[in-house]
Amino acid sequence: MDPRNFQNMPGGFSQKEDQPDMYKEFEATELYCNRCKKAVPVRKRLLLVVPDGDKYEYLCAFCSESVGFKLDRKESPISVII
């Protein structure tokens, strides 16, 4: 980590604003499964397509228990032409 990428702010250090966001979105690779009682690899399954974005469900790779959800928001709003 380069200290020149950070600036001293009254509340502490923060990243300089001129750099683009490094992490716009995260993908889960492991989540905690209540049935397996440990962190397990997950599979991402498309659950629902809604105007706000696509809703995904994360499933345990071993027992197929649902361990989480994610809503991928679309960049631009959907316009309907009638």
C-alpha positions as CSV (number, residue, x, y, z in Angstrom):
1,M,0.0,0.0,0.0
2,D,1.5,3.3,-1.0
3,P,1.1,6.0,1.7
4,R,1.0,8.7,-1.0
5,N,-2.5,7.5,-2.0
6,F,-3.9,8.6,1.4
7,Q,-4.4,12.1,2.9
8,N,-4.6,13.1,6.5
9,M,-8.1,14.2,7.4
10,P,-9.3,15.5,10.8
11,G,-11.0,12.2,11.7
12,G,-8.2,10.1,10.4
13,F,-6.8,9.0,7.1
14,S,-8.9,8.6,4.0
15,Q,-8.1,7.6,0.4
16,K,-7.6,10.4,-2.1
17,E,-10.7,11.2,-4.1
18,D,-9.0,11.4,-7.5
19,Q,-8.6,7.6,-7.7
20,P,-11.4,5.4,-9.1
21,D,-13.2,3.0,-6.8
22,M,-11.3,-0.2,-6.6
23,Y,-14.2,-2.3,-5.4
24,K,-17.5,-1.5,-6.8
25,E,-19.0,-5.0,-6.1
26,F,-18.0,-8.1,-4.2
27,E,-18.6,-11.7,-5.1
28,A,-18.9,-14.2,-2.3
29,T,-16.8,-17.3,-2.6
30,E,-17.4,-18.7,0.9
31,L,-20.2,-18.1,3.4
32,Y,-21.2,-19.7,6.7
33,C,-23.7,-22.6,6.4
34,N,-25.9,-23.3,9.4
35,R,-26.5,-26.9,8.4
36,C,-22.7,-27.7,7.8
37,K,-21.7,-25.5,10.8
38,K,-18.7,-24.0,8.9
39,A,-17.7,-21.6,6.1
40,V,-18.2,-23.4,2.8
41,P,-17.8,-22.7,-0.9
42,V,-21.0,-21.3,-2.5
43,R,-22.8,-21.5,-5.8
44,K,-24.6,-18.4,-7.1
45,R,-28.0,-19.0,-8.6
46,L,-30.2,-16.5,-10.5
47,L,-33.4,-16.3,-8.5
48,L,-35.4,-13.4,-9.8
49,V,-35.2,-10.7,-12.5
50,V,-36.8,-7.5,-11.2
51,P,-36.7,-3.9,-12.6
52,D,-34.2,-2.9,-9.8
53,G,-31.7,-5.6,-10.9
54,D,-31.1,-9.3,-10.7
55,K,-31.6,-11.2,-7.4
56,Y,-29.2,-14.0,-6.8
57,E,-29.2,-16.7,-4.1
58,Y,-26.0,-18.2,-2.7
59,L,-26.2,-22.0,-2.0
60,C,-23.9,-24.2,0.0
61,A,-21.8,-26.3,-2.4
62,F,-22.2,-29.4,-0.1
63,C,-25.8,-29.5,1.1
64,S,-27.5,-26.9,-1.2
65,E,-28.8,-24.9,1.8
66,S,-29.5,-21.3,1.1
67,V,-26.9,-19.2,2.8
68,G,-27.5,-15.7,1.4
69,F,-28.9,-13.4,-1.2
70,K,-27.5,-10.6,-3.5
71,L,-29.2,-7.9,-5.6
72,D,-27.2,-6.8,-8.5
73,R,-28.5,-3.3,-9.3
74,K,-28.4,-2.3,-12.9
75,E,-26.4,0.8,-13.9
76,S,-29.1,2.5,-16.0
77,P,-32.9,2.4,-15.3
78,I,-35.1,0.3,-17.6
79,S,-37.2,2.3,-20.0
80,V,-40.3,0.8,-21.5
81,I,-41.5,1.9,-24.9
82,I,-45.2,1.4,-25.6
